Amino acid sequence: MEYGTFVRWVLVIALAALMVRLVIAPSLGYEGLDSDLIEHKQAMHLALTQGIDKVYLPSARNDPALSGRQWDGGYFTNQPPLIFYLRYIPVALYRVFSPAGFDSWSENLNYVELAQTDLMPRLLTTRGFTVALKLPAILADAAITFGLALLLRTRMKPQAALAAAAGYGLNPGIVFDTAFWGQHDAIAAGLVCLSLLVILRRHLEIGWAAYALAGLTKPQAVAFAPLILMLGFVHFPLRRIMQAAAVAFSVVFLVFMPFIIHGTLTASVVAIWRSTIGGEPFVSCNANNVWWLIAGGNGYQHPDTIHLGIFTPRTLGLLAVIACNLLLVWRLGARRDMPRTFFAGVIAALSFFLFSTELHENHGMAVIPLLAFALPADRRLWVSFIVLSVTFLLNLALFDPAVLNFVNAWMRRSLVVRPISLGAAIFNVAAFAMLWAIYWRQRSE
């Protein structure tokens, strides 16, 4: 296939992926009520009217992790700050065209009270606000799709590269996560992929800066810390490592500069930290992982702080993730093979999803793009890509009441969620075992 023809097909796939997402984006999402996006609308209203440094201050009185009380419907947020920066321009534009719609989501509103009064009318008249929130992640998906095709063309047949790009860009689970639910996992995952790629191309400073931004988008990016750090310490001299560390710290400093200037840094960092670690202290928050299997599909009924001998589920999960990462980086060694490095990233992401506690349905999303980039490492990875794409979609759809109600009405019977979700968890574990077996035996080209 000629390069010009290939690029035209890439553009068709990327544009098709973009259009599918834009068509779905105005939907009402999780529960048919926008769910978390209501909190995000309030956060952006607060950021644009009072300043981005103020978005975490209500958490002290409303977030159960900080207040010690049950949630009463008041606004709080625990998202790291980068997503608020990325949403600033689209939301500011929405505000210009619909000032009344923008002001419909003041941070002073109470969700419980809205649910009893005019929640649905507010939702139906502010679909543009929802699209504005989803837009950065939608564009991130398009960039990943485009980058996948161009990068894999040098390592696979053009048709296979296009199939991989379409496999991500039109992946039902990814579309569901980004365009329907409005999650911004694609931004963090894209930054992790960028970090790995540029480090392998000898740009450590840019790589660690991209990784810092990933962590400032989604805290789950911590799963890749051992791999990212190892790639720096093994392949670069101390001078470059120090420079890269300085650049990464500078990025963090710049992102938090408004909080430093206005004196809200401590309260903001505490709000993010407390809600991330122990904010929902359960073995699984509907994540179809090892803990979901152990809990028999009742993750929310088992705290992750109970003692199992000298350990708790939280510490056992952390130790399992650390052990897995140590084995990964030891086996990878000093190789600079791009597909194999992404392969290691796949296992790091999947081990984090399978063994960590407190995780939600969408927290395994990064596995999909990393696995797409790793496909040249071994043809058998296509099997895992398909299996994990299906289980990811199931993990999202099975726990969305709006989707379940639609499916139940269409089937004229109630779908039994628990056994299906347990089956998905079993397939996740089986895929993990398969990936480990391939990775362990594989030799770098």
Phi and psi in degrees as a GROMACS rama.xvg file:
@    title "Ramachandran Plot"
@    xaxis  label "Phi"
@    yaxis  label "Psi"
@TYPE xy
-66.9903  153.672  GLU-2
-62.0087  -40.2495  TYR-3
-62.2773  -42.7341  GLY-4
-63.9608  -40.7746  THR-5
-60.7012  -46.1716  PHE-6
-63.078  -38.1996  VAL-7
-62.6712  -40.8827  ARG-8
-65.9808  -37.4206  TRP-9
-60.9694  -44.5865  VAL-10
-63.7686  -39.0621  LEU-11
-61.9975  -46.0522  VAL-12
-64.548  -46.2577  ILE-13
-63.9402  -41.5155  ALA-14
-69.0811  -38.1116  LEU-15
-62.8491  -43.4664  ALA-16
-61.7062  -40.6539  ALA-17
-66.0714  -44.2393  LEU-18
-66.5634  -40.1402  MET-19
-57.2919  -44.0513  VAL-20
-67.6819  -40.3416  ARG-21
-67.7947  -32.6063  LEU-22
-67.9072  -38.947  VAL-23
-80.6763  -26.8079  ILE-24
-52.8409  -37.9608  ALA-25
-71.4625  -4.7913  PRO-26
-61.9491  162.631  SER-27
-81.6786  -4.78007  LEU-28
65.7391  -149.721  GLY-29
-55.6257  129.514  TYR-30
63.0469  6.44698  GLU-31
68.6718  21.0371  GLY-32
-135.81  16.0365  LEU-33
67.6946  -21.2853  ASP-34
46.6078  -117.763  SER-35
-56.8794  -25.9475  ASP-36
-67.2468  -19.6681  LEU-37
-64.5319  -46.7458  ILE-38
-58.2291  -40.5175  GLU-39
-69.0493  -34.8441  HIS-40
-63.8073  -43.5769  LYS-41
-64.3565  -38.3001  GLN-42
-62.5483  -43.4405  ALA-43
-70.3911  -33.1377  MET-44
-62.6024  -43.1219  HIS-45
-65.8642  -41.1086  LEU-46
-63.7575  -40.9715  ALA-47
-81.1281  -22.5797  LEU-48
-98.3965  -33.3465  THR-49
-119.431  -16.162  GLN-50
119.472  143.569  GLY-51
-64.6022  -23.3614  ILE-52
-70.2461  -10.2502  ASP-53
-97.8209  -4.45386  LYS-54
-64.3484  -25.3345  VAL-55
-95.9384  -9.75613  TYR-56
-62.2342  -38.3298  LEU-57
-65.3494  -13.7415  PRO-58
-61.347  -33.0312  SER-59
-61.516  -29.735  ALA-60
-103.061  -17.4609  ARG-61
-115.008  -26.9453  ASN-62
-77.8006  121.662  ASP-63
-56.1406  -31.5276  PRO-64
-65.7357  -26.8699  ALA-65
-103.528  -36.6552  LEU-66
-82.8326  -23.2416  SER-67
77.0292  9.17986  GLY-68
-116.66  163.757  ARG-69
-65.8672  148.477  GLN-70
-66.6326  130.617  TRP-71
-106.264  9.39658  ASP-72
101.761  -3.98902  GLY-73
-74.2249  152.876  GLY-74
-68.7462  136.002  TYR-75
-155.222  162.807  PHE-76
-141.883  149.801  THR-77
-129.769  17.9027  ASN-78
-76.9819  136.862  GLN-79
-57.2791  158.917  PRO-80
-75.9102  -19.4711  PRO-81
-60.7317  -35.9379  LEU-82
-62.6118  -30.1313  ILE-83
-69.8858  -35.5965  PHE-84
-65.0463  -45.4694  TYR-85
-66.5662  -28.0321  LEU-86
-88.6524  -5.37597  ARG-87
-61.119  -49.2251  TYR-88
-67.3963  -50.3674  ILE-89
-59.119  -38.062  PRO-90
-71.9201  -36.9056  VAL-91
-62.2579  -39.2301  ALA-92
-65.6704  -41.5007  LEU-93
-60.2144  -39.8578  TYR-94
-61.3961  -37.3655  ARG-95
-63.5136  -44.3789  VAL-96
-84.025  -22.7417  PHE-97
-143.477  73.0043  SER-98
-61.2303  -34.4137  PRO-99
-67.9101  -40.8082  ALA-100
-64.2165  -40.2444  GLY-101
-61.4267  -44.8696  PHE-102
-75.8957  -3.30834  ASP-103
-73.2839  -8.87961  SER-104
-126.199  52.228  TRP-105
-62.1663  146.575  SER-106
-65.7916  -12.0627  GLU-107
-83.8622  -8.36943  ASN-108
-72.2364  150.033  LEU-109
-111.719  125.145  ASN-110
-61.6001  -42.0869  TYR-111
-61.1799  -43.176  VAL-112
-67.4106  -39.7284  GLU-113
-61.9305  -41.0369  LEU-114
-60.8955  -23.6191  ALA-115
-95.796  -4.87237  GLN-116
-124.785  -93.4226  THR-117
-123.177  35.8821  ASP-118
-59.8741  -51.3165  LEU-119
-63.4012  -44.2062  MET-120
-58.3941  -39.3556  PRO-121
-62.2432  -42.6814  ARG-122
-63.4236  -45.4683  LEU-123
-68.1923  -27.8619  LEU-124
-93.9193  1.66328  THR-125
-130.141  40.2771  THR-126
-66.3246  -29.1043  ARG-127
-62.9187  -33.2096  GLY-128
-63.7059  -43.5722  PHE-129
-62.1518  -43.6446  THR-130
-62.9678  -40.4597  VAL-131
-60.3277  -38.9667  ALA-132
-67.0787  -37.0939  LEU-133
-79.0783  -19.9935  LYS-134
-58.4505  -45.0344  LEU-135
-58.151  -41.5015  PRO-136
-71.2138  -34.0255  ALA-137
-62.2424  -43.3708  ILE-138
-67.5759  -34.4216  LEU-139
-63.1051  -41.88  ALA-140
-59.3156  -43.4841  ASP-141
-63.187  -40.5494  ALA-142
-65.4176  -41.5383  ALA-143
-63.1638  -43.3834  ILE-144
-59.2239  -47.5821  THR-145
-64.8151  -46.2  PHE-146
-64.0051  -37.3679  GLY-147
-57.5428  -50.0656  LEU-148
-62.6106  -46.6922  ALA-149
-66.6968  -39.7772  LEU-150
-72.2228  -43.0005  LEU-151
-73.1206  -19.3581  LEU-152
-60.1123  -29.8793  ARG-153
-79.5754  -7.5207  THR-154
-127.516  -6.92178  ARG-155
-138.905  170.308  MET-156
-62.9982  146.493  LYS-157
-54.1371  -39.9195  PRO-158
-63.6216  -38.412  GLN-159
-67.4977  -39.2224  ALA-160
-63.0944  -41.6494  ALA-161
-65.8499  -37.8578  LEU-162
-63.9336  -40.1139  ALA-163
-64.6578  -43.006  ALA-164
-63.499  -43.3596  ALA-165
-66.9356  -34.9594  ALA-166
-62.1426  -30.0311  GLY-167
-89.2478  -51.7289  TYR-168
-60.5318  -35.0973  GLY-169
-108.918  17.7072  LEU-170
-65.0629  119.474  ASN-171
-56.5501  -39.3741  PRO-172
-66.4156  -41.396  GLY-173
-66.1526  -43.6268  ILE-174
-60.1947  -44.1281  VAL-175
-58.5421  -47.2503  PHE-176
-64.9359  -46.112  ASP-177
-82.4047  -51.8926  THR-178
-89.0349  -31.0308  ALA-179
-90.3844  -56.0818  PHE-180
-76.7268  -29.2658  TRP-181
81.4253  22.2351  GLY-182
-73.3958  152.374  GLN-183
-108.761  31.3122  HIS-184
-58.5604  -33.8659  ASP-185
-61.8439  -30.6307  ALA-186
-68.538  -48.976  ILE-187
-63.7342  -43.9661  ALA-188
-63.7939  -40.9677  ALA-189
-62.9016  -38.9486  GLY-190
-67.9035  -36.0472  LEU-191
-64.8985  -45.2568  VAL-192
-60.7032  -43.021  CYS-193
-61.6599  -42.1525  LEU-194
-59.0468  -48.6622  SER-195
-61.6774  -42.9523  LEU-196
-64.3824  -48.094  LEU-197
-73.6028  -29.5067  VAL-198
-64.3468  -42.4469  ILE-199
-64.1156  -22.6064  LEU-200
-97.8465  20.8583  ARG-201
75.6057  19.929  ARG-202
-109.514  71.9275  HIS-203
-63.5998  -40.6298  LEU-204
-61.637  -44.7194  GLU-205
-66.5932  -38.8348  ILE-206
-62.7197  -45.3945  GLY-207
-71.9057  -30.0654  TRP-208
-65.5179  -43.02  ALA-209
-63.1766  -38.5426  ALA-210
-67.7279  -38.1104  TYR-211
-60.467  -40.7463  ALA-212
-66.2859  -35.4533  LEU-213
-61.2794  -44.8808  ALA-214
-65.7305  -27.7069  GLY-215
-84.2461  0.215315  LEU-216
-104.228  -46.7227  THR-217
-141.153  127.561  LYS-218
-65.0423  -19.8829  PRO-219
-64.6723  -11.9223  GLN-220
-63.1892  -14.683  ALA-221
-59.7811  -20.6242  VAL-222
-58.5164  -25.1859  ALA-223
-100.091  2.12683  PHE-224
-56.4607  -48.7677  ALA-225
-58.5468  -41.69  PRO-226
-68.0223  -45.9727  LEU-227
-62.8226  -43.6674  ILE-228
-66.8472  -41.9326  LEU-229
-61.1771  -41.8205  MET-230
-60.5758  -31.0288  LEU-231
-75.1649  -49.7983  GLY-232
-70.3174  -27.9118  PHE-233
-82.9825  -36.308  VAL-234
-104.497  -5.30834  HIS-235
-130.586  150.778  PHE-236
-71.5479  164.997  PRO-237
-57.938  -36.9948  LEU-238
-60.6688  -44.1401  ARG-239
-67.475  -36.8082  ARG-240
-62.8706  -44.2591  ILE-241
-64.0369  -40.2834  MET-242
-63.8659  -44.0286  GLN-243
-64.0239  -40.7067  ALA-244
-62.7208  -40.309  ALA-245
-64.7376  -41.0503  ALA-246
-64.2623  -43.8412  VAL-247
-62.4239  -44.3651  ALA-248
-64.6091  -35.1666  PHE-249
-64.6228  -39.1917  SER-250
-61.7463  -46.5767  VAL-251
-60.9678  -43.1225  VAL-252
-60.8899  -44.1022  PHE-253
-65.1284  -40.6866  LEU-254
-63.2782  -38.6239  VAL-255
-92.7154  3.58076  PHE-256
-55.8506  -45.028  MET-257
-58.4534  -35.1241  PRO-258
-69.8775  -36.9461  PHE-259
-67.2993  -46.5837  ILE-260
-61.4174  -40.4211  ILE-261
-96.1706  5.9366  HIS-262
75.0568  22.7354  GLY-263
-109.963  11.2178  THR-264
-62.3068  -50.5648  LEU-265
-60.7309  -48.8896  THR-266
-61.9281  -37.4668  ALA-267
-69.7042  -45.3364  SER-268
-64.4887  -40.4986  VAL-269
-61.6437  -43.0019  VAL-270
-62.3387  -44.2557  ALA-271
-65.0918  -46.578  ILE-272
-65.5852  -48.2324  TRP-273
-65.8339  -35.5075  ARG-274
-78.3873  -22.923  SER-275
-82.3728  -46.7875  THR-276
-103.673  104.824  ILE-277
89.8674  3.73365  GLY-278
-65.7017  -36.385  GLY-279
-131.951  83.491  GLU-280
-78.1673  64.7684  PRO-281
-124.908  157.36  PHE-282
-65.7861  -32.2239  VAL-283
-154.843  127.557  SER-284
-98.3414  61.6739  CYS-285
74.7798  12.71  ASN-286
-78.4643  126.655  ALA-287
-81.4347  78.4064  ASN-288
-127.863  -163.172  ASN-289
-61.3297  -41.8599  VAL-290
-68.1956  -31.1675  TRP-291
-64.1955  -39.0362  TRP-292
-66.395  -46.6556  LEU-293
-61.5341  -37.8957  ILE-294
-82.0832  -0.175821  ALA-295
65.6793  30.5575  GLY-296
81.1018  19.4836  GLY-297
-127.947  57.7073  ASN-298
-60.4314  -35.5122  GLY-299
-73.6608  -9.3561  TYR-300
-93.225  1.51005  GLN-301
-129.94  109.238  HIS-302
-62.5977  147.985  PRO-303
-91.3741  12.0629  ASP-304
-109.783  1.70819  THR-305
-70.1069  149.917  ILE-306
-90.7799  126.481  HIS-307
-111.546  83.5391  LEU-308
75.1364  -126.433  GLY-309
-91.6878  -3.1444  ILE-310
-113.123  163.771  PHE-311
-116.192  162.681  THR-312
-55.1149  -35.6959  PRO-313
-62.9443  -46.22  ARG-314
-71.3972  -36.3656  THR-315
-62.6791  -42.0779  LEU-316
-63.575  -42.8436  GLY-317
-62.3111  -43.8621  LEU-318
-63.5152  -39.2653  LEU-319
-64.0335  -41.7351  ALA-320
-65.711  -43.225  VAL-321
-63.0252  -45.9545  ILE-322
-60.6764  -42.9466  ALA-323
-61.9512  -43.5886  CYS-324
-66.3876  -38.4063  ASN-325
-62.6375  -42.0072  LEU-326
-65.1892  -38.6717  LEU-327
-60.4007  -52.0134  LEU-328
-70.3903  -31.5177  VAL-329
-65.6031  -43.3396  TRP-330
-70.3339  -34.1471  ARG-331
-67.4959  -39.1405  LEU-332
62.0497  -139.886  GLY-333
-96.1449  14.5673  ALA-334
-69.4849  148.643  ARG-335
-121.687  41.0658  ARG-336
-85.2911  117.425  ASP-337
-60.6711  -52.7217  MET-338
-60.8913  -38.766  PRO-339
-69.5291  -33.7801  ARG-340
-66.1117  -42.6749  THR-341
-65.4342  -33.6895  PHE-342
-59.7281  -44.476  PHE-343
-61.4593  -37.8486  ALA-344
-63.7609  -35.9148  GLY-345
-60.0649  -48.1889  VAL-346
-68.5073  -35.8292  ILE-347
-61.7571  -44.6552  ALA-348
-65.9104  -41.9344  ALA-349
-71.7749  -36.3076  LEU-350
-64.4569  -37.9393  SER-351
-63.0355  -44.2346  PHE-352
-67.3033  -38.5641  PHE-353
-75.9126  -35.1481  LEU-354
-108.557  -21.3114  PHE-355
-74.566  150.21  SER-356
-95.3929  171.619  THR-357
68.9991  10.8385  GLU-358
-84.9893  152.739  LEU-359
-104.699  178.848  HIS-360
-57.7213  -39.0795  GLU-361
-91.2604  1.34986  ASN-362
-77.7068  1.13829  HIS-363
-101.281  10.9752  GLY-364
-59.015  -38.3996  MET-365
-61.4187  -21.0194  ALA-366
-58.7805  -38.0671  VAL-367
-67.173  -53.9764  ILE-368
-65.3058  -38.0033  PRO-369
-61.9158  -41.0466  LEU-370
-66.628  -35.6174  LEU-371
-62.9574  -42.5473  ALA-372
-67.0586  -26.588  PHE-373
-86.1839  -6.57976  ALA-374
-54.0942  -35.4571  LEU-375
-63.7892  -15.6312  PRO-376
-67.8049  -31.4013  ALA-377
-168.543  132.503  ASP-378
-61.1385  -28.8454  ARG-379
-66.2438  -15.2684  ARG-380
-66.7081  -20.6577  LEU-381
-60.5541  -36.8047  TRP-382
-62.8124  -48.4048  VAL-383
-63.2166  -36.5695  SER-384
-60.9758  -44.3916  PHE-385
-67.9125  -46.4364  ILE-386
-61.0326  -48.1724  VAL-387
-71.4224  -27.3815  LEU-388
-66.1087  -41.1706  SER-389
-67.4628  -46.5132  VAL-390
-66.8605  -32.3546  THR-391
-65.3192  -45.2451  PHE-392
-61.1025  -44.329  LEU-393
-61.1475  -40.992  LEU-394
-62.1588  -33.2672  ASN-395
-78.3879  -52.5691  LEU-396
-69.0458  -34.4956  ALA-397
-66.3588  -21.0374  LEU-398
-113.376  18.4013  PHE-399
-107.271  109.368  ASP-400
-55.8725  -34.5437  PRO-401
-64.1946  -42.4885  ALA-402
-67.9982  -44.0778  VAL-403
-61.0599  -42.0466  LEU-404
-61.8546  -40.5114  ASN-405
-65.139  -46.3256  PHE-406
-63.7339  -43.1956  VAL-407
-62.0313  -40.7267  ASN-408
-66.506  -38.9755  ALA-409
-68.9602  -39.0314  TRP-410
-82.4247  -16.4467  MET-411
60.0425  35.0405  ARG-412
-163.081  161.257  ARG-413
-87.7152  126.29  SER-414
-73.316  132.104  LEU-415
-87.5919  106.377  VAL-416
-74.3362  -43.89  VAL-417
-58.3014  -50.8335  ARG-418
-63.8229  -33.5036  PRO-419
-67.4166  -42.87  ILE-420
-66.6267  -36.8093  SER-421
-65.9956  -37.377  LEU-422
-63.3713  -41.3001  GLY-423
-61.8429  -40.4725  ALA-424
-63.1754  -40.081  ALA-425
-62.8979  -43.048  ILE-426
-65.518  -35.1381  PHE-427
-62.0748  -44.6448  ASN-428
-65.6724  -40.8927  VAL-429
-63.7442  -41.6363  ALA-430
-63.9925  -38.4757  ALA-431
-61.4339  -44.7745  PHE-432
-63.6719  -40.7584  ALA-433
-63.8247  -44.9303  MET-434
-62.1874  -42.7759  LEU-435
-62.3458  -42.3212  TRP-436
-62.3225  -43.2458  ALA-437
-66.0404  -46.4067  ILE-438
-61.4645  -42.7078  TYR-439
-66.7164  -35.69  TRP-440
-90.0652  -16.47  ARG-441
-74.4225  146.2  GLN-442
-110.328  143.834  ARG-443
-68.4657  142.492  SER-444
